[in-house]
Amino acid sequence: MSMKLFVTGIGTDVGKTIVSAILTEALEADYWKPIQAGELVTGDSHTISNLISNSKTTIHPNAYALQTPMSPHAAAAIDGVTIDLRRIKTPKTKNNLVIEGAGGLLVPLNDTETILDLIQPDYKVIVVSRHYLGSINHTLMTIQLLQQKGFDIAVIFNGEENKTSEGVIEKMTGVSVLGRIDDEPYFDKNVILEYAAVFKDKL
């Protein structure tokens, strides 16, 4: 049975794309970013294709490719479109699929729906958490929202270790922690391969 992993973050710039690349490589999965806002030539799909080594991955086209690097609802308004969830259909594939969200769970897509509404019941959700002042609150809120909806959740910590914060997040939520990605000087295919080997058994 193929897996569908939805990668979300506790905010923006916490490392969702790097985590998505590692998971895509670990599972030799397909990759899909439903909504890309801005950086259409050098966006996340492009980053993924530059970071993975396997030949099995198919990178599926964005359902919405918006011109401006803003919240999707605002970027869509500038492009004169309204994001319609009915147009965002999970790509058909027999392979595992890694799906990357945009920003955090409550990033608006239109006047009534958010990224959270993209997550289907059969997706497993991977929450990427990174330490900064206020990140415990953001992590707990993200996990609580997902738990209320009944999703299967795991956490990956990205960046410098903070045992106190990580310990309290684990105790208060009971979610499984898949592991950590260190602050590497750079990420290239080799670094992604090394992490993919580490995470492969945990998925």
C-alpha positions, 0 to 999 in steps of 0.5 A: 500500500503506497503512503501519502505524506503531507509535509507541513511546518509550524511556520514559514522557513522552517525547512519543509522543502529539505524535509520533503527532499529527504522523504522523497529520496528515502521512499523514492516517492513522487513529489507534489507541491499543490500550490506554489506562490512565487519563484515559479522558475526556481521553486520548490519542485525545482529544488527537489529535482536538484536534491534527489538522486533516484530515478523513480521519482515523478515530480507532479505539476502544481495545481496552482502556480502563482506569480507572487511570493505571498500567502496563497489567497493574496498571490491568487488575488494578484493573479486574478484567480480564486483557489478552488479546492475542487481543482486540487486533486491528488495525483494518481500514482502507484508510488509513494507520494510526498506532498508539500504544503505552503507555510503553516496549517492556517495559511489562507487559500481563499476566504474560507479555506486554509492549507489544513483543508488540503490534507486528506484523511488518508495522508500521514502528516509530517510536522517540521518544527524548528526552534525559535522563541515562540516555537513551542507554542506554534508546534503545540498549536499545529499538532493540536489542530491536526489531532483534533482532525484525527490525523496520523502525525509525526514530527521532525525537528530541524536545526539545533537541538533543544532538549527541553523544548523537544521533551515538552513537545513530546510529553504534551502531544504524545506524537512520535518524533522521527528524528532531526536534521542538523544545521548543515553548512549546505544541502546537496544530493550527497547530504540528502542521500545520507539523511534519506538512509537514516530516515528510511527505516523510520517511515 
